[in-house]
Amino acid sequence: MLARKSTLIMATRIIEAALAYVALFFIARYMGPGDYGIIGFAMGFVGLFAILSSLGFDAAHIKRVSEGKDLGTCIGTFLVTKLGLVSLMASATVGAVFFWKFVIGRGFESSTHEIAIYIILGYFILERISHIFQTTFAAETKIAKVHIPIFIATVARTGAIIFVAVSGFGPIALAFAYVFGHIFLFTTNLLLFRKYPVKKPSKEYFKEYSRFAMPLIIASASAAIMTNIDKVLIQLFWAAEEVGYYFASFRICSFIVLAGASIGKLLFPTISNFHAKKDVASIKNVLHLSERYISMLTFPMVVGIVVLAEPAVYILLSGSFYPAVTVFRILPFFALLYALSIPFTSQFLGMDRPKLARNRILIMVSLNIFLNIILIPKDIQLLGVKLFGLGATGAAIATVVSYSIGLIYCRFVTWNLIKLKFNFRILLHLFAASIMGAILYWINISNIIPIERWYELLAVGFLGLGIYIGILIILREFTRKDFNFIIDTLNIKKMWTYIVKEIKRE
């Protein structure tokens, strides 16, 4: 059932990613990097304060519900806490704009940037309130209930974005399109949640939530800073177009993480359950399996994007995004490193060791901020210091280096914690992907198969996948057992039966 739920997550995420790409394609073709950069900056600016809407309480809710605490009391406690945190986030964002404009005396590149911030704040408010429902569903591993609202919201947002882009309404209307999608997210979640028990908040439960969340406050804040500071710094030292190059590349490369994120959503409550039973052997087994499948799925996508970066940018985005090619060759490695870290970060939380997750992200964010500051700006005039001036490319390098250190930390700590050995099968995936990449690179530079249209890019991609799987079969890393496992989890009839049962079960 764990595999089927993971497959359901991945299938819905792939569809959502495809729709998100369609929306990005229309933005790239009809609006360009400048308009998209404004949205990216607004997302990054508000995202810096979105840390205040969680502060580790989302993870604490999953932990306590998965442990079997009274559901109604958990929901009541989490509901009140979450609404207070969302209010804090909104106040801090508005206050930051006021401080930036009237206390420091700095403005924005344009008035459109400021208006976009307020609109995107509405997007974040709807999203974070929806987390009340989605986190409860996730804690019970009711995956269909988690992803149906997200899917509906993605469809609505994609339709709105296409309409805005084709109509030429500009970045403000584009920001409203994102809010439009999240109205559907909130409404659908509320409908699925309507029969859940909501009891009076408990002071005792709040203390338990706080105890678990406290070490994660710094972790969640650091993660949000690392995710958003690069876009804000690029806007500060460059311009909206440079943000657009980075933001578009980041969004496409983030699709690679789907496999890891799909498995990771189930690992936290699953490991938490094993930990409650003191079943270390099962924790080791699930970590090894999840790491293997994440690695097997992620390596070919990363290598494929890196070697085909130039035609991919032209085809997936547009010629106006050509300066993003270098970024497109670097950022996929961030997705690989992030995906491989997911099982271990889930393990830290599931084994009630949130301080380990905090330490990891603190190391990463410290390094990331330092690298961003020296790699993105051309100089800091106030200090008279000349810097690298790499812009979006510098942000990409900083991200990859930070996540590589994070993965090393995860592996080292996991060995000390449960003596989990390195999974050498990953090296087979690296070898197969490298051979595949070399062949695809030769095909591209020799122009044996011209890659000028989306179907040609898709054909070459499938060819590479076939080469990759063929090598794994020769190495006996992809076996009939793996094939039968995948076919069973992809069984549409069984999947539909599971979805219907979960939605009807109250």
C-alpha positions in Angstrom: 0.0 0.0 0.0 2.9 2.3 0.7 4.1 1.8 -2.9 0.6 2.4 -4.3 0.3 5.6 -2.3 3.7 6.7 -3.5 2.8 6.0 -7.1 -0.5 8.0 -6.7 1.5 10.9 -5.3 4.0 10.7 -8.2 1.3 10.3 -10.8 -0.7 13.3 -9.6 2.5 15.4 -9.2 3.6 14.5 -12.7 0.2 15.7 -14.1 0.4 18.8 -11.9 4.0 19.4 -13.1 2.9 19.0 -16.8 0.1 21.6 -16.2 2.5 23.9 -14.4 4.9 23.6 -17.4 2.1 24.4 -19.8 1.4 27.6 -17.8 5.2 28.4 -17.8 5.3 27.8 -21.6 2.6 30.4 -22.2 4.2 32.9 -19.9 7.6 32.4 -21.7 6.1 32.8 -25.1 3.6 35.6 -24.5 5.1 37.5 -21.6 8.8 37.0 -21.3 11.4 36.8 -18.5 10.7 40.4 -17.2 7.1 39.8 -16.3 7.8 36.3 -14.9 10.7 37.8 -12.9 8.3 40.2 -11.1 6.2 37.2 -10.0 9.4 35.3 -9.0 10.6 38.3 -6.9 7.1 38.6 -5.2 7.1 34.9 -4.4 10.6 35.2 -3.0 9.9 38.3 -1.0 6.7 37.0 0.7 8.3 33.5 1.0 10.9 35.0 3.3 8.1 35.8 5.8 6.1 32.6 5.1 8.5 31.0 7.6 6.3 32.5 10.3 3.3 30.5 9.1 4.8 27.2 10.1 7.6 27.4 12.6 7.7 23.6 12.8 4.1 23.1 13.8 3.1 21.4 10.6 5.6 18.6 11.2 4.6 18.5 14.9 0.9 17.9 13.8 1.9 15.0 11.5 4.0 13.5 14.3 1.3 13.7 17.0 -1.5 12.5 14.8 0.5 9.6 13.4 1.3 8.6 17.0 -2.4 8.1 17.6 -3.2 11.2 19.7 -6.8 12.3 19.9 -7.6 13.6 16.4 -10.2 16.2 17.3 -8.0 17.8 20.0 -5.0 17.7 17.6 -7.0 19.5 14.9 -8.4 22.1 17.3 -4.9 22.9 18.7 -3.3 23.0 15.3 -6.1 25.1 13.8 -5.8 27.9 16.4 -2.0 27.9 16.2 -1.9 27.9 12.4 -4.4 30.8 12.1 -2.3 32.8 14.5 0.9 32.1 12.6 -0.7 33.0 9.2 -1.8 36.3 10.7 1.8 36.9 11.9 3.1 36.2 8.4 0.7 38.7 6.8 1.6 41.4 9.3 5.3 40.9 8.9 5.1 41.0 5.1 3.2 44.3 5.1 5.5 45.7 7.8 8.6 44.8 5.8 7.3 46.7 2.8 6.6 49.7 5.0 10.1 49.5 6.6 11.8 49.1 3.2 10.0 52.1 1.7 9.7 54.6 4.5 12.3 53.8 7.1 15.2 52.7 5.0 14.0 54.9 2.1 14.5 52.3 -0.6 11.9 51.7 -3.3 11.2 48.9 -5.7 12.3 48.6 -9.3 8.7 49.5 -10.2 5.3 50.1 -8.5 4.2 46.8 -10.2 6.7 44.9 -7.9 5.1 46.3 -4.8 1.5 45.5 -6.0 2.6 42.0 -6.9 3.8 41.5 -3.4 0.4 42.2 -1.9 -1.4 40.0 -4.4 1.0 37.1 -3.9 0.6 37.5 -0.1 -3.1 36.5 -0.7 -1.8 33.5 -2.5 0.3 32.5 0.5 -2.5 33.1 3.0 -4.8 30.7 1.1 -2.0 28.1 0.8 -1.0 28.2 4.4 -4.5 28.0 5.7 -5.0 25.0 3.4 -2.1 23.4 5.1 -4.4 22.8 8.2 -6.4 20.4 6.1 -3.6 18.9 4.0 -1.3 18.3 7.0 -4.1 16.3 8.7 -4.7 14.2 5.6 -0.9 13.6 5.2 -0.6 12.6 8.9 -3.2 9.9 8.2 -1.5 9.0 4.9 -4.8 9.8 3.1 -2.9 10.7 -0.1 -5.9 11.0 -2.4 -7.4 13.7 -0.1 -4.1 15.5 -0.1 -3.7 15.6 -3.9 -7.2 16.0 -5.3 -7.4 19.7 -4.1 -3.9 20.4 -5.4 -4.8 18.9 -8.8 -8.0 20.9 -9.0 -6.2 24.1 -8.0 -3.5 23.4 -10.6 -6.0 23.0 -13.4 -7.8 26.3 -12.4 -4.5 28.2 -12.1 -3.2 26.9 -15.4 -6.3 27.9 -17.2 -6.2 31.4 -15.7 -2.5 31.8 -16.5 -3.0 30.8 -20.1 -5.9 33.3 -20.4 -3.8 36.1 -18.9 -0.8 35.4 -21.0 -2.6 35.2 -24.3 -4.7 38.2 -23.5 -1.6 40.3 -22.7 -2.8 41.6 -19.4 0.6 41.8 -17.7 2.2 40.7 -14.4 -0.5 42.0 -12.1 -3.2 39.9 -13.7 -0.7 37.0 -13.7 -0.3 37.4 -9.9 -4.2 37.2 -9.6 -4.2 34.0 -11.7 -2.1 32.4 -9.0 -4.5 33.5 -6.3 -7.5 32.2 -8.4 -6.0 28.7 -8.4 -5.6 28.7 -4.6 -9.2 29.7 -4.0 -10.0 26.3 -5.5 -7.4 24.7 -3.3 -8.9 26.1 -0.1 -12.5 25.4 -1.1 -11.9 21.7 -2.1 -9.8 21.1 1.0 -12.6 22.5 3.1 -15.2 20.2 1.5 -13.1 17.1 2.1 -12.4 18.2 5.7 -16.0 19.0 6.7 -16.7 15.8 8.7 -13.4 15.8 10.6 -13.7 16.4 14.4 -12.6 19.7 15.7 -12.4 19.9 19.5 -11.4 22.6 21.9 -7.6 23.3 21.8 -5.6 21.7 24.6 -2.9 23.5 26.5 -1.2 20.1 27.1 -1.3 19.3 23.4 0.1 22.8 22.6 3.0 22.1 24.9 3.7 18.8 23.1 3.5 20.4 19.7 5.8 23.2 20.9 8.3 20.8 22.3 8.6 19.0 18.9 8.4 22.2 16.9 10.9 24.3 18.8 14.1 22.8 17.3 12.4 23.1 13.9 11.7 26.8 14.1 15.2 27.6 13.1 15.2 24.8 10.5 12.0 25.9 8.9 13.0 29.6 8.9 16.4 28.7 7.4 14.8 26.5 4.7 12.5 29.4 3.7 15.4 31.8 3.6 17.5 29.5 1.5 14.6 28.9 -0.9 13.8 32.6 -1.4 16.8 34.8 -0.7 18.4 34.0 -4.0 15.5 35.5 -6.0 15.4 38.6 -3.8 19.2 39.1 -4.1 19.1 38.7 -7.9 16.4 41.4 -8.1 18.3 43.6 -5.7 21.6 43.5 -7.6 20.4 42.8 -11.1 16.9 43.1 -12.6 13.6 41.3 -13.2 14.8 39.6 -16.3 17.6 37.9 -14.4 15.1 36.7 -11.8 13.0 35.4 -14.6 15.9 33.3 -16.0 16.6 31.8 -12.6 13.0 31.3 -11.5 12.0 29.6 -14.8 15.0 27.3 -14.6 14.3 26.5 -10.9 10.7 25.7 -11.6 11.5 23.2 -14.4 14.3 21.6 -12.5 12.1 21.2 -9.4 10.0 18.8 -11.4 12.9 16.3 -11.0 12.2 16.1 -7.3 8.8 14.6 -7.9 9.9 11.1 -7.2 11.7 11.9 -4.0 8.9 14.2 -2.7 6.3 11.5 -3.5 8.0 8.9 -1.4 9.0 11.5 1.3 5.4 12.5 2.0 4.8 8.9 3.3 8.2 8.3 4.9 7.7 10.7 7.8 4.5 9.1 9.2 5.7 5.6 8.3 9.0 5.9 10.0 7.3 7.6 13.0 5.1 4.5 13.3 8.1 2.2 13.1 10.0 4.3 15.7 7.1 4.1 18.1 7.4 0.3 17.9 11.2 0.5 18.2 11.5 -1.3 14.8 14.9 -0.1 13.6 15.2 -2.9 11.1 12.1 -1.7 9.2 13.4 1.9 9.3 16.7 0.7 7.7 14.8 -1.3 5.1 12.4 1.5 4.1 15.3 4.0 3.9 17.3 1.7 1.6 14.4 1.0 -0.7 13.3 4.6 -1.0 16.8 5.8 -1.6 17.3 3.2 -4.3 14.1 4.1 -6.2 14.6 7.8 -5.8 18.2 7.5 -7.2 17.0 5.2 -10.1 14.3 7.6 -11.1 16.2 10.9 -10.7 19.7 10.3 -12.2 18.5 9.9 -15.9 16.3 13.1 -15.7 19.2 15.1 -14.3 21.8 14.0 -16.8 19.3 14.3 -19.7 18.5 17.9 -18.8 22.2 18.8 -18.3 23.4 17.5 -21.7 20.3 18.8 -23.6 20.1 22.1 -21.8 20.4 24.3 -24.9 17.6 22.7 -27.1 15.5 22.3 -23.9 15.6 26.0 -23.1 14.6 26.9 -26.7 11.8 24.3 -26.9 10.5 24.3 -23.3 10.7 28.1 -22.8 11.7 30.4 -25.7 14.7 32.1 -27.3 14.3 35.1 -25.0 15.4 32.7 -22.1 18.6 31.7 -23.9 20.8 33.4 -21.1 19.3 30.8 -18.8 21.2 27.9 -20.5 24.1 27.9 -18.1 21.7 28.0 -15.1 19.8 25.1 -16.7 23.0 23.1 -16.8 23.8 23.6 -13.1 20.4 23.6 -11.2 19.5 19.9 -12.1 22.2 18.8 -9.7 20.4 20.6 -6.9 17.3 18.5 -7.6 19.3 15.3 -7.5 21.0 16.2 -4.2 17.7 17.4 -2.7 15.8 14.2 -3.8 18.5 11.9 -2.3 18.3 13.8 1.0 14.5 13.4 1.4 14.5 9.9 3.0 17.0 11.0 5.7 15.3 14.3 6.6 12.0 12.2 6.9 13.9 9.8 9.1 15.2 12.5 11.5 11.6 13.8 12.1 10.1 10.3 12.2 12.6 9.2 14.9 11.8 12.3 16.9 15.2 14.0 16.2 14.1 17.4 14.9 17.4 18.9 16.1 19.2 16.9 13.4 17.0 18.4 10.7 17.7 21.8 12.2 21.4 21.4 12.2 21.4 20.2 8.6 19.5 23.2 7.3 21.5 25.7 9.5 24.7 24.5 7.8 23.2 24.7 4.4 21.6 28.2 4.8 24.8 29.7 6.3 26.8 28.4 3.3 24.1 29.4 0.8 23.8 33.0 2.0 27.5 33.4 2.0 27.9 32.1 -1.5 24.9 34.1 -2.8 26.4 37.3 -1.4 29.8 36.8 -3.1 28.6 35.2 -6.3 25.4 37.1 -7.3 26.4 40.9 -7.1 29.0 42.5 -9.3 30.0 44.6 -6.3 28.7 46.1 -3.0 29.1 49.8 -3.6 28.5 50.7 0.0 31.6 48.7 1.0 33.5 49.3 -2.2 34.0 45.5 -2.7 34.2 43.9 -6.1 32.5 40.5 -6.3 32.0 37.7 -8.9 28.9 39.2 -10.5 27.5 35.9 -11.8 23.8 36.8 -11.2 21.5 33.8 -11.7 24.4 31.5 -12.4 25.9 32.4 -9.1 22.6 31.6 -7.3 22.5 28.2 -9.1 26.1 27.4 -8.0 25.3 28.4 -4.4 22.2 26.2 -4.3 24.0 23.1 -5.6 27.0 23.5 -3.3 24.7 23.9 -0.3 22.6 20.9 -1.0 25.7 18.7 -1.6 26.9 19.6 1.9 23.4 18.9 3.2 23.4 15.4 1.7 26.9 14.6 3.2 25.6 15.7 6.6 22.5 13.4 6.3 24.6 10.4 5.4 27.1 10.9 8.2 24.4 11.5 10.8 22.3 8.5 9.7 25.4 6.2 10.0 25.9 7.4 13.6 22.2 7.1 14.4 21.3 3.7 13.0 24.5 2.4 11.3 22.9 2.6 7.9 25.6 1.7 5.3 26.1 3.5 2.0 23.9 2.2 -0.7 26.4 1.2 -3.4 23.6 0.6 -6.0 23.5 4.4 -6.4 26.9 4.1 -8.2 25.3 1.8 -10.8 22.6 4.4 -11.5 25.4 7.1 -11.8 27.3 4.8 -14.2 24.2 4.1 -16.4 23.2 7.7 -16.5 26.7 8.8 -17.4 26.8 6.4 -20.4 23.3 7.6 -21.4 24.4 11.2 -21.1 27.5 10.7 -23.3 25.4 9.1 -26.0 22.8 11.9 -25.9 25.5 14.6 -26.0 27.0 12.9 -29.1 23.6 12.8 -30.7 23.0 16.5 -30.0 26.3 17.9 -31.2 26.5 15.6 -34.3 22.9 16.5 -35.2 22.1 12.9 -36.1 18.6 13.6 -34.7 17.8 17.3 -35.1 16.3 18.6 -31.8 14.2 21.6 -32.9 10.7 20.6 -31.9 9.1 19.3 -28.7 8.4 15.8 -30.2 12.1 15.5 -31.3 13.2 16.4 -27.7 10.7 13.9 -26.4 11.9 11.2 -28.8 15.6 11.7 -27.8 14.5 11.7 -24.1 12.8 8.3 -24.5 15.8 7.0 -26.4 18.0 8.0 -23.5 15.6 6.4 -21.0 15.7 3.2 -23.0 19.6 3.2 -23.0 19.6 3.8 -19.3 17.2 1.0 -18.4 19.0 -1.3 -20.8 22.3 -0.7 -19.0 20.6 -1.3 -15.6 19.2 -4.6 -16.9 22.7 -5.7 -18.1 24.1 -4.7 -14.6 21.2 -6.7 -13.0 20.1 -3.6 -11.2 16.7 -3.5 -12.8 15.2 -6.9 -12.5 11.9 -8.6 -13.3 11.0 -8.2 -9.6 11.3 -4.4 -10.1 9.3 -4.5 -13.3 6.5 -6.5 -11.7 6.5 -4.2 -8.7 6.2 -1.1 -10.9 3.4 -2.7 -13.1 1.4 -3.6 -10.0 1.7 -0.2 -8.4 0.7 1.4 -11.7 -2.4 -0.8 -12.0 -5.2 1.7 -12.8 -8.0 -0.5 -11.6 -6.4 -1.1 -8.2 -5.4 2.6 -8.0 -9.0 3.7 -8.7 -10.3 1.3 -6.1 -7.9 2.8 -3.5 -8.9 6.4 -4.3 -12.6 5.7 -4.1 -12.3 3.9 -0.8 -10.2 6.7 0.7 -12.6 9.4 -0.4 -15.7 7.6 0.8 -14.1 6.5 4.2 -15.0 8.9 6.9 
